[in-house]
């Protein structure tokens, strides 16, 4: 029997199999590209997020540098700031989060430019500020005293802060709603806050007597009064629009029912007796300027709706009362009698601004921001 072998035909692989391999390869390549794109996008986003955080930190550090410069302008701590020589120069300020390079340039006319630049994580931010120094005297507390020790009378009610360059002693019955800023406090009351002064509080010993003054851009002269005032109302006139009344020589006695709608200045000892004595100044002017002591006689009462400046301390007899709605500024001496005085001082700093009270200020009272970029 003859065995017959049939020819075998080898066929190429089916086209579908080849297409499948190509498809798989394309899918893998696409997946790899997609994964790379996702990773790259995530990396870009992470980098952008990191830059955003660094930029925000750099901005805050730059702002801290601006704040430092503004404080140096207002409280130079030995830099010798004055109207003719304001603080200027370049400093490197270290704060939480980084360092800022701060440059202050005197622009003249009591103006200064502050440029603060900070770099965090390779991201740089710059803040540029222009400020105006203001030299108007402006108390910053209900009671502001010079460098001597101060003892408050027992019947004292203080609404606001008390700032003293010397020690403060509180008597039984004293009430204070604010913070005491002083190198030391004796008999600190429960619930009160005491802070150490971080800058020197200056109170002039040579106040302006306002014999001549400027009002609404024009110059005027005070009206001379004294030595006794009683049952009288004094106020502004065309020739004296701020209502400034000056006892230029000798002592001045206020003897009851004296109403001053303006400013009362006594270069010598000022004595007060009787009731109904009220002083309400024009905006921007002090109410009372006593170039010596203020002495409250038996049953004497005085109310000042503004700044009351006393150069050499306060004396008082029994049953006396002093009310200040603004700021009580005592250059030296403090309260020289500790019994018989009812003291009420309510801080109203908006009405306590006293233009020209300090004729030779060594520090600007405040700064006005003219531009901030």
BAGU-950809 format. One line per 4 residues: number of its first residue (from 1); their letters; for each residue z, x, y of N, C-alpha, C. Coordinates in pm, whole numbers, plus 50000, padded with zeros to 5 digits. Layout:
<nodes>
NUM> a> Z X Y Z X Y Z X Y | ... .
</nodes>
This chain:
<nodes>
1> xxxx> 50000 50086 49881 50000 50000 50000 50000 50087 50121 | 49917 50058 50207 49897 50139 50327 49984 50084 50437 | 50065 50181 50493 50155 50140 50601 50085 50164 50734 | 50082 50065 50815 50012 50073 50944 50112 50065 51056 .
5> xxxx> 50108 50167 51146 50201 50169 51262 50128 50121 51384 | 50184 50026 51446 50122 49970 51568 50153 50059 51688 | 50056 50078 51769 50081 50162 51890 50192 50099 51975 | 50275 50190 52034 50386 50145 52120 50349 50174 52264 .
9> xxxx> 50361 50074 52342 50329 50089 52486 50459 50095 52563 | 50483 50207 52638 50605 50222 52720 50576 50167 52859 | 50651 50064 52898 50630 49999 53026 50724 50059 53132 | 50679 50070 53251 50768 50118 53359 50883 50019 53381 .
13> xxxx> 50995 50071 53438 51108 49981 53467 51064 49871 53559 | 51131 49758 53543 51093 49645 53626 51123 49675 53773 | 51037 49624 53855 51050 49647 54001 51184 49597 54052 | 51239 49490 53994 51365 49432 54041 51477 49532 54031 .
17> xxxx> 51475 49614 53918 51579 49715 53902 51571 49817 54014 | 51454 49858 54052 51439 49955 54162 51486 49900 54294 | 51452 49778 54318 51497 49714 54441 51649 49707 54447 | 51712 49679 54333 51859 49668 54328 51923 49800 54367 .
21> xxxx> 51866 49911 54316 51921 50042 54349 51908 50072 54498 | 51793 50041 54552 51771 50063 54696 51868 49978 54777 | 51887 49853 54733 51977 49761 54805 52120 49815 54805 | 52161 49865 54685 52297 49920 54676 52312 50038 54771 .
25> xxxx> 52212 50125 54771 52219 50242 54858 52224 50201 55005 | 52143 50103 55042 52144 50056 55181 52279 49993 55217 | 52334 49920 55120 52464 49855 55145 52573 49958 55168 | 52572 50061 55082 52672 50167 55097 52656 50236 55232 .
29> xxxx> 52530 50263 55269 52505 50331 55398 52551 50243 55514 | 52519 50113 55506 52558 50021 55613 52708 50010 55623 | 52773 50003 55506 52920 49993 55505 52982 50117 55566 | 52923 50233 55533 52976 50357 55589 52958 50360 55740 .
33> xxxx> 52839 50315 55784 52813 50312 55928 52907 50215 55998 | 52927 50099 55934 53015 49999 55993 53158 50051 56001 | 53201 50116 55891 53336 50173 55890 53352 50277 55999 | 53245 50360 56015 53251 50462 56118 53257 50398 56257 .
37> xxxx> 53179 50292 56274 53179 50223 56403 53315 50161 56432 | 53374 50101 56328 53507 50040 56346 53610 50145 56382 | 53605 50258 56308 53701 50366 56335 53679 50422 56474 | 53550 50440 56512 53520 50493 56645 53568 50398 56754 .
41> xxxx> 53542 50268 56732 53587 50169 56831 53738 50169 56844 | 53806 50176 56728 53952 50179 56730 54002 50302 56803 | 53930 50415 56779 53969 50540 56846 53950 50528 56996 | 53836 50467 57036 53809 50449 57179 53915 50359 57242 .
45> xxxx> 53946 50249 57170 54048 50158 57220 54184 50226 57231 | 54217 50304 57129 54345 50375 57131 54350 50472 57248 | 54236 50541 57268 54230 50637 57379 54242 50565 57513 | 54171 50452 57523 54178 50374 57648 54318 50323 57671 .
49> xxxx> 54384 50277 57564 54520 50226 57575 54615 50338 57618 | 54595 50455 57556 54678 50570 57591 54658 50609 57737 | 54530 50610 57780 54502 50642 57920 54562 50539 58014 | 54559 50412 57971 54617 50306 58053 54767 50327 58072 .
53> xxxx> 54835 50361 57962 54979 50387 57970 55006 50509 58056 | 54929 50615 58034 54947 50738 58112 54920 50711 58260 | 54816 50631 58287 54785 50597 58425 54897 50520 58492 | 54955 50424 58418 55066 50347 58472 55187 50436 58498 .
57> xxxx> 55215 50527 58405 55328 50620 58424 55302 50711 58543 | 55181 50762 58554 55147 50850 58666 55161 50776 58799 | 55119 50650 58799 55130 50569 58921 55277 50552 58961 | 55362 50525 58862 55504 50506 58892 55569 50637 58939 .
61> xxxx> 55530 50747 58881 55584 50876 58924 55540 50905 59068 | 55413 50876 59098 55364 50895 59236 55441 50808 59334 | 55470 50684 59293 55547 50594 59379 55688 50649 59402 | 55746 50707 59296 55879 50767 59310 55875 50883 59409 .
65> xxxx> 55765 50957 59409 55749 51065 59506 55744 51013 59648 | 55677 50900 59669 55672 50838 59801 55812 50796 59846 | 55887 50735 59754 56023 50691 59786 56111 50811 59824 | 56094 50921 59752 56170 51043 59783 56138 51091 59925 .
69> xxxx> 56010 51094 59959 55970 51143 60091 56023 51053 60202 | 56019 50922 60181 56068 50829 60282 56218 50850 60304 | 56289 50876 60196 56433 50900 60210 56459 51032 60283 | 56376 51133 60256 56393 51260 60325 56365 51248 60474 .
73> xxxx> 56271 51162 60509 56242 51140 60651 56360 51071 60719 | 56418 50972 60650 56526 50896 60713 56661 50966 60702 | 56685 51034 60590 56812 51106 60569 56780 51249 60526 | 56751 51338 60621 56696 51469 60586 56793 51566 60523 .
77> xxxx> 56924 51538 60527 57023 51625 60461 57006 51771 60501 | 57004 51792 60633 56997 51928 60684 56856 51975 60717 | 56758 51886 60705 56621 51926 60736 56597 51936 60887 | 56691 51887 60966 56676 51898 61110 56583 51794 61168 .
81> xxxx> 56573 51680 61105 56485 51575 61156 56527 51531 61295 | 56433 51520 61384 56458 51465 61517 56327 51407 61566 | 56329 51348 61682 56207 51288 61733 56101 51394 61760 | 56144 51516 61790 56047 51621 61820 56011 51704 61698 .
85> xxxx> 56089 51690 61590 56065 51772 61471 56096 51695 61344 | 56011 51598 61309 56037 51520 61188 56015 51602 61062 | 56071 51553 60953 56056 51622 60824 55909 51632 60786 | 55868 51750 60743 55731 51767 60694 55730 51882 60594 .
89> xxxx> 55627 51888 60514 55617 51993 60414 55577 51937 60279 | 55574 52024 60176 55536 51986 60041 55650 52012 59946 | 55678 51916 59858 55784 51929 59760 55733 51881 59625 | 55790 51937 59519 55763 51889 59383 55886 51811 59338 .
93> xxxx> 55868 51683 59310 55977 51592 59278 55977 51563 59129 | 56089 51587 59063 56102 51556 58921 56172 51422 58904 | 56108 51332 58833 56167 51201 58805 56148 51173 58657 | 56212 51069 58610 56194 51030 58471 56048 50994 58447 .
97> xxxx> 55983 51069 58359 55844 51041 58329 55747 51145 58380 | 55792 51236 58466 55699 51337 58513 55739 51397 58645 | 55642 51466 58707 55663 51530 58836 55555 51486 58934 | 55595 51477 59061 55500 51441 59166 55499 51551 59271 .
101> xxxx> 55381 51584 59319 55367 51676 59431 55352 51593 59557 | 55448 51608 59647 55456 51522 59765 55435 51605 59891 | 55342 51564 59974 55316 51632 60100 55337 51533 60216 | 55423 51572 60310 55449 51491 60429 55394 51564 60549 .
105> xxxx> 55314 51495 60629 55250 51554 60747 55290 51477 60871 | 55340 51546 60972 55376 51485 61099 55248 51448 61174 | 55231 51319 61203 55113 51271 61274 55136 51256 61423 | 55261 51285 61467 55293 51264 61607 55329 51120 61635 .
109> xxxx> 55387 51095 61752 55427 50959 61793 55517 50892 61690 | 55606 50973 61628 55703 50923 61530 55638 50868 61404 | 55516 50914 61374 55446 50870 61254 55431 50987 61157 | 55425 50956 61028 55408 51059 60926 55321 51006 60813 .
113> xxxx> 55244 51098 60753 55161 51065 60636 55229 51122 60513 | 55235 51042 60407 55292 51084 60279 55184 51074 60172 | 55156 51187 60105 55060 51187 59994 55135 51236 59870 | 55142 51150 59769 55214 51182 59647 55119 51174 59528 .
117> xxxx> 55106 51285 59453 55014 51292 59339 55090 51326 59213 | 55064 51251 59107 55130 51275 58978 55026 51272 58867 | 55047 51357 58764 54958 51362 58648 55041 51345 58521 | 55003 51246 58439 55071 51220 58312 54965 51205 58205 .
121> xxxx> 54974 51286 58098 54878 51277 57988 54735 51299 58031 | 54715 51385 58130 54581 51415 58177 54527 51313 58276 | 54603 51208 58306 54559 51104 58400 54632 51125 58533 | 54558 51130 58642 54614 51156 58774 54609 51030 58860 .
125> xxxx> 54717 51010 58934 54724 50899 59028 54780 50952 59160 | 54731 50897 59271 54775 50940 59404 54808 50818 59489 | 54922 50825 59559 54960 50722 59655 54964 50784 59794 | 54903 50717 59889 54900 50766 60028 54961 50660 60119 .
129> xxxx> 55063 50700 60193 55138 50606 60276 55152 50663 60416 | 55140 50577 60516 55168 50614 60655 55287 50533 60704 | 55386 50602 60760 55508 50534 60805 55534 50563 60952 | 55608 50473 61013 55652 50486 61152 55804 50493 61153 .
133> xxxx> 55860 50598 61214 56005 50609 61226 56054 50527 61344 | 56157 50445 61319 56215 50361 61424 56351 50418 61465 | 56372 50430 61593 56493 50494 61642 56588 50395 61707 | 56559 50267 61697 56650 50165 61746 56779 50167 61665 .
137> xxxx> 56894 50163 61733 57020 50165 61661 57037 50033 61585 | 57063 50044 61456 57078 49925 61373 57191 49946 61274 | 57308 49886 61297 57419 49897 61201 57377 49846 61064 | 57441 49899 60960 57403 49864 60824 57518 49800 60746 .
141> xxxx> 57627 49766 60814 57743 49709 60746 57820 49619 60840 | 57908 49538 60782 57994 49452 60865 58082 49537 60955 | 58143 49641 60898 58221 49738 60975 58168 49876 60944 | 58142 49953 61049 58091 50089 61032 58175 50181 61119 .
145> xxxx> 58240 50279 61055 58333 50367 61125 58286 50512 61117 | 58342 50593 61209 58310 50735 61212 58384 50811 61104 | 58419 50935 61133 58472 51024 61029 58623 51013 61008 | 58697 50949 61098 58842 50942 61084 58888 50841 60980 .
149> xxxx> 59015 50855 60938 59073 50760 60843 59089 50624 60909 | 59072 50519 60830 59080 50381 60881 59176 50301 60793 | 59270 50231 60858 59359 50138 60787 59331 49999 60839 | 59295 49907 60750 59264 49770 60792 59392 49690 60809 .
153> xxxx> 59396 49605 60913 59513 49517 60931 59528 49422 60814 | 59650 49370 60798 59680 49282 60684 59597 49155 60689 | 59579 49097 60806 59508 48970 60818 59361 48997 60852 | 59292 49059 60757 59152 49094 60778 59064 49023 60677 .
157> xxxx> 58959 48961 60726 58859 48899 60639 58724 48960 60674 | 58668 49036 60581 58542 49107 60604 58437 49049 60511 | 58334 48990 60570 58224 48936 60490 58107 49032 60502 | 58094 49118 60402 57993 49222 60406 58052 49355 60366 .
161> xxxx> 57977 49462 60388 58020 49596 60348 58102 49664 60457 | 58179 49762 60415 58252 49848 60508 58213 49992 60477 | 58165 50064 60579 58123 50202 60562 58207 50290 60653 | 58265 50394 60597 58349 50484 60676 58324 50628 60633 .
165> xxxx> 58315 50717 60733 58302 50857 60702 58433 50919 60657 | 58546 50848 60683 58678 50894 60639 58736 50799 60537 | 58860 50824 60500 58926 50740 60400 58955 50601 60455 | 58968 50505 60366 58997 50366 60402 59122 50321 60328 .
169> xxxx> 59216 50263 60403 59338 50210 60342 59341 50060 60364 | 59362 49985 60257 59365 49840 60263 59510 49792 60265 | 59537 49698 60353 59670 49639 60360 59675 49513 60275 | 59794 49473 60236 59812 49350 60161 59762 49232 60243 .
173> xxxx> 59679 49150 60183 59623 49036 60254 59481 49058 60302 | 59432 49180 60290 59294 49209 60331 59196 49146 60233 | 59087 49089 60286 58984 49028 60203 58849 49088 60241 | 58778 49144 60142 58645 49202 60165 58551 49151 60056 .
177> xxxx> 58436 49099 60098 58342 49043 60000 58236 49143 59957 | 58223 49253 60030 58117 49349 59999 58167 49475 59935 | 58093 49582 59955 58124 49713 59898 58187 49803 60005 | 58285 49881 59964 58344 49982 60052 58279 50116 60022 .
181> xxxx> 58217 50175 60122 58154 50306 60106 58240 50406 60183 | 58309 50492 60110 58406 50582 60171 58436 50697 60075 | 58473 50814 60128 58512 50924 60038 58632 50889 59951 | 58722 50801 60001 58837 50759 59921 58891 50628 59975 .
185> xxxx> 58947 50548 59885 59005 50419 59922 59146 50412 59867 | 59240 50375 59952 59380 50360 59913 59411 50211 59899 | 59478 50176 59789 59512 50036 59761 59386 49952 59739 | 59294 50003 59658 59171 49928 59629 59206 49795 59564 .
189> xxxx> 59154 49687 59619 59186 49554 59570 59109 49523 59443 | 59166 49439 59361 59102 49397 59237 58971 49327 59266 | 58867 49365 59194 58737 49301 59210 58647 49366 59313 | 58702 49460 59391 58621 49527 59492 58545 49645 59432 .
193> xxxx> 58431 49674 59491 58351 49789 59450 58362 49897 59555 | 58384 50019 59509 58393 50133 59600 58285 50233 59563 | 58211 50280 59661 58104 50376 59635 58121 50496 59726 | 58086 50613 59673 58089 50734 59754 57963 50739 59840 .
197> xxxx> 57976 50779 59967 57857 50784 60052 57761 50891 60005 | 57631 50857 59994 57532 50955 59952 57461 51018 60070 | 57485 50962 60188 57433 51022 60311 57542 51014 60416 | 57533 51099 60516 57632 51098 60622 57607 50980 60715 .
201> xxxx> 57707 50896 60733 57697 50784 60825 57736 50832 60964 | 57644 50826 61057 57671 50876 61190 57696 50761 61286 | 57799 50775 61367 57830 50679 61473 57844 50759 61601 | 57762 50726 61701 57762 50803 61824 57895 50794 61897 .
205> xxxx> 57935 50905 61958 58053 50907 62043 58018 50895 62191 | 57889 50890 62220 57843 50881 62359 57743 50767 62372 | 57792 50644 62371 57700 50530 62373 57632 50514 62510 | 57520 50449 62507 57450 50416 62631 57533 50318 62713 .
209> xxxx> 57537 50336 62845 57612 50241 62929 57523 50131 62987 | 57393 50139 62959 57298 50035 63000 57297 50012 63151 | 57334 50112 63228 57327 50097 63374 57185 50067 63416 | 57090 50131 63349 56949 50093 63358 56900 50069 63216 .
213> xxxx> 56809 49977 63200 56760 49943 63066 56618 49891 63075 | 56554 49884 62959 56417 49833 62952 56418 49699 62879 | 56349 49604 62937 56341 49470 62876 56198 49419 62894 | 56135 49382 62784 55998 49330 62786 55903 49425 62859 .
217> xxxx> 55927 49557 62840 55837 49657 62895 55863 49696 63039 | 55962 49635 63104 55993 49666 63244 56135 49720 63254 | 56163 49796 63360 56294 49856 63380 56380 49771 63474 | 56509 49761 63438 56602 49680 63517 56735 49754 63528 .
221> xxxx> 56822 49704 63617 56955 49760 63635 57060 49657 63601 | 57172 49705 63543 57284 49617 63511 57352 49570 63639 | 57419 49458 63630 57502 49407 63740 57642 49464 63724 | 57697 49522 63831 57830 49581 63825 57937 49473 63838 .
225> xxxx> 58041 49483 63754 58151 49386 63756 58284 49460 63747 | 58393 49385 63763 58527 49441 63744 58604 49443 63875 | 58733 49476 63865 58806 49516 63743 58863 49398 63664 | 58849 49273 63716 58905 49156 63648 58800 49049 63632 .
229> xxxx> 58796 48989 63513 58709 48874 63488 58793 48761 63430 | 58777 48640 63487 58853 48524 63437 58782 48396 63479 | 58778 48300 63388 58718 48169 63416 58578 48183 63478 | 58492 48252 63409 58358 48279 63462 58257 48283 63349 .
233> xxxx> 58135 48241 63380 58022 48253 63286 57917 48343 63347 | 57882 48447 63276 57782 48543 63321 57660 48534 63232 | 57541 48541 63292 57420 48530 63212 57301 48595 63278 | 57185 48589 63214 57064 48654 63265 57017 48593 63397 .
237> xxxx> 56951 48678 63475 56884 48635 63597 56748 48704 63600 | 56667 48670 63699 56537 48735 63710 56550 48884 63732 | 56655 48924 63807 56676 49067 63833 56749 49136 63719 | 56807 49059 63628 56884 49113 63517 56858 49029 63392 .
241> xxxx> 56733 49033 63340 56691 48938 63237 56764 48952 63104 | 56820 49069 63074 56895 49084 62949 57041 49047 62967 | 57083 49023 63091 57221 48985 63117 57319 49097 63086 | 57295 49217 63140 57384 49331 63117 57481 49343 63234 .
245> xxxx> 57612 49348 63201 57716 49354 63303 57805 49475 63275 | 57818 49562 63377 57879 49692 63359 57999 49712 63450 | 58112 49750 63391 58226 49797 63468 58216 49950 63465 | 58167 50007 63574 58128 50148 63575 58245 50243 63592 .
249> xxxx> 58347 50202 63667 58461 50290 63692 58591 50214 63673 | 58694 50285 63624 58822 50221 63603 58823 50134 63479 | 58929 50058 63463 58946 49971 63347 58897 49831 63378 | 58868 49756 63272 58822 49618 63287 58917 49526 63213 .
253> xxxx> 58960 49419 63280 59049 49321 63219 58976 49187 63206 | 58964 49140 63084 58908 49007 63055 59026 48915 63030 | 59043 48812 63115 59169 48739 63120 59161 48593 63074 | 59055 48556 63005 59047 48421 62951 58932 48342 63005 .
257> xxxx> 58870 48264 62915 58757 48178 62950 58644 48258 63017 | 58616 48372 62961 58505 48455 63007 58392 48444 62905 | 58280 48389 62949 58164 48372 62862 58052 48461 62915 | 58005 48551 62832 57896 48641 62870 57777 48613 62779 .
261> xxxx> 57671 48560 62838 57547 48540 62765 57458 48663 62789 | 57499 48771 62727 57433 48899 62749 57518 49010 62692 | 57527 49122 62763 57599 49240 62717 57707 49278 62817 | 57828 49305 62768 57938 49350 62853 57969 49496 62819 .
265> xxxx> 57966 49582 62922 57991 49725 62903 58111 49766 62988 | 58210 49828 62925 58327 49879 62996 58338 50028 62966 | 58325 50111 63068 58331 50256 63045 58475 50304 63028 | 58572 50231 63083 58712 50266 63066 58779 50175 62964 .
269> xxxx> 58911 50166 62970 58987 50080 62879 58951 49933 62903 | 58928 49859 62795 58900 49716 62803 59019 49640 62747 | 59083 49557 62831 59193 49472 62784 59147 49328 62781 | 59195 49255 62681 59157 49114 62663 59283 49032 62647 .
273> xxxx> 59292 48925 62724 59403 48830 62712 59347 48689 62723 | 59424 48590 62684 59379 48452 62691 59277 48420 62584 | 59232 48296 62584 59136 48248 62485 59004 48213 62553 | 58906 48174 62471 58778 48133 62526 58689 48247 62571 .
277> xxxx> 58716 48368 62524 58634 48484 62561 58525 48504 62455 | 58400 48482 62494 58289 48485 62398 58172 48563 62457 | 58117 48654 62378 58001 48733 62420 57887 48709 62322 | 57771 48669 62374 57652 48646 62291 57535 48719 62355 .
281> xxxx> 57491 48831 62298 57387 48912 62362 57247 48860 62340 | 57156 48913 62420 57014 48892 62397 56971 48968 62271 | 56865 48922 62207 56816 48989 62087 56781 49134 62117 | 56828 49226 62031 56799 49367 62049 56899 49442 62133 .
285> xxxx> 57000 49372 62185 57103 49436 62267 57239 49416 62201 | 57332 49511 62223 57468 49492 62171 57541 49386 62252 | 57645 49329 62193 57726 49233 62268 57828 49302 62355 | 57901 49398 62295 58009 49467 62365 57997 49617 62344 .
289> xxxx> 58012 49692 62455 58019 49837 62448 58145 49880 62522 | 58244 49927 62447 58369 49975 62507 58372 50127 62495 | 58361 50195 62609 58355 50341 62608 58489 50407 62585 | 58596 50327 62582 58730 50378 62553 58788 50288 62444 .
293> xxxx> 58912 50246 62457 58976 50158 62358 58953 50012 62395 | 58965 49927 62293 58977 49782 62313 59121 49746 62286 | 59187 49684 62385 59328 49646 62371 59340 49495 62383 | 59385 49431 62275 59406 49287 62274 59552 49260 62306 .
297> xxxx> 59577 49195 62420 59713 49167 62463 59765 49041 62395 | 59893 49010 62414 59957 48896 62349 59873 48769 62361 | 59844 48708 62246 59765 48585 62238 59618 48604 62278 | 59575 48725 62295 59436 48749 62335 59338 48726 62222 .
301> xxxx> 59225 48664 62255 59122 48636 62156 58985 48672 62212 | 58901 48729 62124 58766 48769 62165 58669 48746 62050 | 58554 48685 62082 58447 48665 61984 58321 48734 62034 | 58260 48815 61949 58134 48883 61981 58030 48843 61878 .
305> xxxx> 57923 48780 61924 57815 48736 61836 57702 48840 61837 | 57728 48954 61776 57632 49064 61775 57706 49192 61741 | 57658 49304 61792 57726 49431 61770 57837 49451 61872 | 57956 49488 61822 58067 49526 61909 58094 49674 61884 .
309> xxxx> 58072 49756 61984 58093 49901 61972 58222 49939 62043 | 58313 50008 61972 58440 50053 62028 58446 50205 62009 | 58463 50280 62118 58458 50426 62109 58584 50487 62052 | 58704 50435 62091 58827 50507 62060 58932 50421 61989 .
313> xxxx> 58891 50317 61924 58984 50240 61842 59032 50111 61907 | 59105 50032 61827 59150 49899 61869 59302 49892 61867 | 59359 49852 61981 59502 49825 61994 59523 49675 61999 | 59635 49628 61950 59660 49485 61960 59808 49455 61963 .
317> xxxx> 59841 49342 62029 59977 49289 62028 59983 49177 61925 | 60091 49099 61925 60106 48990 61829 60014 48874 61865 | 59981 48795 61762 59906 48671 61778 59771 48694 61846 | 59703 48800 61807 59572 48831 61863 59464 48808 61758 .
321> xxxx> 59342 48790 61806 59233 48759 61714 59103 48821 61764 | 59034 48891 61674 58903 48949 61704 58804 48899 61600 | 58698 48833 61648 58594 48781 61559 58462 48845 61597 | 58394 48903 61498 58263 48965 61521 58165 48906 61422 .
325> xxxx> 58058 48847 61472 57952 48793 61389 57827 48880 61412 | 57821 48989 61339 57715 49087 61356 57758 49215 61289 | 57814 49310 61369 57866 49433 61314 57969 49492 61410 | 58080 49538 61354 58185 49605 61431 58171 49755 61407 .
329> xxxx> 58141 49829 61513 58120 49973 61503 58233 50043 61578 | 58308 50127 61507 58420 50200 61567 58394 50348 61549 | 58372 50418 61661 58337 50560 61653 58455 50644 61606 | 58575 50616 61658 58694 50695 61623 58817 50608 61646 .
333> xxxx> 58928 50648 61584 59054 50579 61610 59087 50467 61516 | 58984 50392 61472 59008 50280 61381 59097 50174 61442 | 59181 50114 61359 59274 50010 61404 59409 50077 61427 | 59453 50079 61552 59570 50156 61590 59699 50077 61577 .
337> xxxx> 59690 49945 61560 59807 49861 61536 59781 49783 61408 | 59879 49774 61321 59854 49718 61188 59912 49578 61169 | 59980 49524 61268 60036 49390 61255 59997 49306 61376 | 59988 49176 61352 59965 49083 61462 59821 49050 61490 .
341> xxxx> 59724 49123 61428 59583 49100 61455 59518 49025 61340 | 59453 48914 61373 59368 48844 61276 59226 48890 61301 | 59170 48959 61203 59037 49019 61217 58939 48946 61126 | 58832 48893 61183 58726 48828 61107 58594 48894 61145 .
345> xxxx> 58532 48960 61049 58403 49024 61072 58305 48973 60969 | 58197 48912 61017 58093 48857 60930 57963 48930 60958 | 57912 49001 60860 57789 49078 60878 57672 48985 60907 | 57602 49014 61016 57477 48947 61049 57386 49055 61107 .
349> xxxx> 57330 49135 61017 57262 49256 61058 57132 49230 61132 | 57072 49113 61111 56951 49079 61186 56982 49067 61336 | 57103 49021 61367 57143 49006 61507 57226 49123 61557 | 57236 49229 61475 57319 49343 61513 57237 49460 61568 .
353> xxxx> 57105 49447 61570 57021 49555 61623 57054 49577 61770 | 57078 49703 61806 57122 49734 61942 57033 49844 61999 | 56925 49804 62065 56830 49898 62120 56898 49994 62216 | 56881 50124 62192 56930 50224 62286 57078 50248 62287 .
357> xxxx> 57155 50186 62197 57299 50209 62197 57332 50356 62177 | 57258 50422 62087 57272 50566 62069 57158 50632 62146 | 57187 50694 62261 57079 50749 62345 57013 50874 62287 | 57082 50942 62195 57026 51064 62136 57038 51059 61984 .
361> xxxx> 56966 50971 61920 56978 50958 61774 56924 51081 61704 | 56990 51122 61598 56944 51235 61519 56871 51189 61393 | 56886 51062 61357 56820 51008 61239 56752 50877 61275 | 56633 50852 61221 56571 50721 61245 56651 50612 61175 .
365> xxxx> 56660 50496 61237 56737 50387 61179 56663 50322 61063 | 56531 50325 61068 56452 50264 60961 56310 50317 60966 | 56233 50284 60863 56091 50321 60858 56008 50196 60840 | 55896 50191 60912 55800 50083 60895 55676 50137 60826 .
369> xxxx> 55635 50074 60717 55516 50116 60644 55392 50059 60715 | 55308 50148 60766 55187 50105 60836 55070 50085 60741 | 55063 50166 60636 54957 50151 60535 55005 50209 60404 | 54954 50155 60294 54994 50201 60160 54872 50187 60068 .
373> x> 54826 50298 60018 54708 50297 59929 54741 50363 59796 .
</nodes>
